[in-house]
């Protein structure tokens, strides 16, 4: 066993039969507690010594804080007003293709008082009359006079032939889609040899007058159902056309047709 003279057991053994009132016994007995207390005090002191300098303001920072002066915002001068943006001057008009001759208003004066001579008929030939004399250029603009007369100028109307996929008012069969399928049922002749029921997918364009054009069978069930579907759709009555922006327009339409094979 390791000898530790600071343990109570060994202290009593060493000082057995001796005067325990002697100072050595008391010192050894209280030594662990005193050592621990000294370590605690030393640790707290070390932590304070390390942490306190960080809490204190730096001398340079304190000096800068002393230099800060308070500014009264009410006494500051207002910022200068924004200068208005002035648009650049427009470019000069291009030179005309035809020469322009300055118009001089006729005035009766003496010969010696004449300042500007009036242009002769020959000088005005094939030229426009303007505010000043301007020499025409080959790449200049051609001035076209506005149409005159009581009636408005003729305007060309461009027809809209766009095929729309979606419109404000969809095309519809007269009486609704129920009537359309009744028409198909009454006019579709099931080809001989058809043994499978199914759906035929068709696509067509409903024109502005309601007629069907560009009829296509996208998928059929065979046995001649494609040709029969094309025949029936070609004799279909006119639909109510689609409407976009208040005008009849061409609309692409797709739908399925169910075919029942004979039993």
Secondary structure, DSSP 4 states (H G I P E B T S, - for coil): ----TTSHHHHHHHTTTS-TTSHHHHHHHHHHHHHHHHHHHHHHHHHHHHHHHHHSPPHHHHHHHHH-----GGGSPPPPPPPPPPPPPPPPPPPBSS-EEE--------GGG--SPPPPHHHHTT-EEESS-B---TTSBPP-PPP-SSSPPP-PPPP---EESS-SB--B-TT-HHHHHHHHHHH--PPTT----EEEEEEEEE-TTS-EEEEEEEE--STTHHHHHHHHHHTPPPPBPEEETTEEEEEEEEEEEEEPPP-
